[in-house]
Amino acid sequence: MTPKTFIFIGRSGSGKGTQAVLLRQYLARIEFESNGGGEGLLEPRGMKQVFHVVTGDLLRAFAKEETYTSKLIKEALEKGLLMPDFSAVLMWGTFFSKNLTGNEHIICDGLPRKLREAGMLIDGFKFYKRDKPIILFLDVGHDSVVERLIKRGRADDKKKEVIEERMRFYDNDVVPVIEFFKNSPDCDFMHIDGEPGIPEIYHEIIRKLEEKWQKEK
């Protein structure tokens, strides 16, 4: 399989992280099976890595460093503040520059979150000569994700006003990103019904991907 690029996007609580992990496992299995099913002790030649790039994870790792920028990012994370656009671009830009070889699958989760970031991300993938990113939009209604977030019970999910602020951020900042991807000739946009259970959503994603790849053969 040629290197693939995926971008998960949707509301907070739509299941992006869960589906990104499942997709990573699917791709790893495909690579494993297509390279001899793991026969022998050495990793098969040509087997691709699968990078699951999560902006929040990159920010938290960076905040542990001993720099002035890291200190400011740590303070912002602890206060629950929104990060400036450049910080997100800095995180994934640095990760790409240090880790990409041209022979890996990339799954983006939690990026981009704003329109300016979206344009820079697509430009970055063009620079790295990646095929059209596949946009996986998990479409879940407001009430459904609020219920999911409350049930999830994380510390930042317990206050309804915090959840509603996330919903406002989605409406104001993320929806324009979705429209940008939907209308961009540089992306393959896939609308995924995010209302059913995890297995049903996963099977819809894999079905649509496999149908797409079958047509491309």
N, C-alpha and C positions, 0 to 999 in steps of 0.2 A: 504494500500500500504506500502511495506517495505521501509525503508529510502533509498532514491536515491541520487546519487552524479553526478553532471553535470559540465563539463568544456567547456565554450564557447571559441573558438579560431578563429582568422582570422585577416585580415588587420585592421588597424585603419580606421574607416568609414564603416566597413562591416555590421554594425547593431547589433553587439554582445550585447550591452547594452539594446537596445530596445527588442530584442528577449529574453534576460534573464528576463526582467521585465514581459513580456507576459507569459513566462514559470512559473515564480513565481506565477502569478495570476491563471494560470491553476492548478498548484499543490495545491494552497490554496483552490480553489473551489472543487477539488477532495476530499481533506481532510474534508472540510465543509459538503459536501453531504454524504460522507461515514460515518460520525459521527452523522447522524440524521437530517441533513439539518438545523441545528441551532435551533432546537426546544428547548424552555426553555431559561433561562437567563444565565446558566452556560456553560462554554466551555466544549464540550464533552470530556469525558475521552479518552486518547489515541490520540487525535488530534495532528498531527505533525506540528512543526514550519517549515518555509521555510526560510533559510538563503541565502541572495544574497550577496556574498562576492566580493567586488570590491577593488582591491589593492589601487587604487587612493584615494578612500574614506577613507580607513584605514590610509593611509599616511597623508592625510589632517587633519584627526581627531587627529592623534598622534602629528602632528606639532604644535598643540595648547597647548600641555602640556609644563610644565616648567622644562625641562631637557636639558642637553647639546646635547644629541642625537636628541631630538626634534628640537632644534635650528638649528642643521646642516641640518636636513631633510627639515625644513622650508626654509632655504636659498637655498637649491638645487631645491626645488619646484618653488620658486620665479624666479630662473634663468633658469628654464626649463631644468635642467641637468638630465641625466639618473642616476637612483639610483643604488648603488652597490647591488649585488645579495642578500647579507645578510639582507638588509633592507626589501625587499619584503617578504623573509622567516620569518623574525621577525614579520612582520605585521600579516600575516595569521596564523602563528604558535601561536602567542599570542591570536588572536581571537578564534581559535579552542580550545586552552587549557582553556579559560575562559567560553566558551559558549556551547560547544558540550555536549550532554547528551546521544547520541546514538539513539535518537528518533526524528531526524529532517532530512529534505531534504536540500542539499547544492548545490547552484549554484555558480560556480566560474566564474568571469568575469574580464578579465584583468590579470589573473594569470594562469599558469606561462608564463613568457615572454622569458626565456632563458632555455637552455638545462639542466643546473645544477639545476635550480629551478624545472623543470619538474620531475626529478628523486626524489628530496626531497619531492615534493608534493605527488607523488604516494606512496613513503615510508610512508609518514604521514598518508595517507588514509588506508594503510595496518595496521598501528599501531592502528588506530581507528576502525579497523574491518569493514570497509566500503566495500560493494560489488564493483565490477569493475566500476570505473567512466565511465560515458558516455561522450565521446568527441564529441562535436557538432562543426564541422569545417565549418564555413560560407565562402564558396569559392567565392570571388569577384575579378575581374580583376583590375589591376593597374589603368587604365583610369577611370573606374567606381567609384572607391573610391575617387580618386582625385576630380572628379566632385562633388561627394556627400559632401566631406569635404569643398569645396569652397562654395557650396550652404548652408551648415550648418552655416557658418559665425561666428564661435566662434573666440575669439581673437587669439588663437594659430593656427587657420586654414586659416588665411588671407594671409600668406606669402607662396608662392609656394615652396621656398627653405626649409621651415620648413616641409611642407608636404612631399617633396621628401626625406628629411632626415628620416622621419618615414617609408617611403617605403623601404629605404635602410636597416633600422633596421629590418623590417619585413623579407626581403630577407636573411639577414645575421644571424639573431638570432631566429626569430620565425619559419621560415620554418624548421629548424632542429628539433624544438619542435614538429611540426606537424608530421614529419616523425617518430619521437620517439613514439608518441601516436599511429600512424597508424600501427606500427609494434610491439607494445607492447602486450604481452598476458595478461597483467594486466588491459587493457582498452577495452571498446567497442567503436569503432570509427565509426562515422556517417558523411558522406560527404553530405553537404547541399548546394544546389545551392543558392548563396546569391545575384544573379543578379535581380530576380523579385522584386515586391513590398513587403512591410511588411506583409500584410495578407497572400500572397502566401507562403512566407518563413515560417511563423508561422504554416500554415496548413501542410506544408511538414514535419516540425519538429514533430508536434503532431502525424501525420500519422505514421511516422517511429517509434516513441516511442511506440505508442499503438500497432503497429504490433509486435514489439519486446516483449512487456509485454504479449501480447496474446499468443505468442509462448511459453513463459516461464510458463504459467499456467499448 
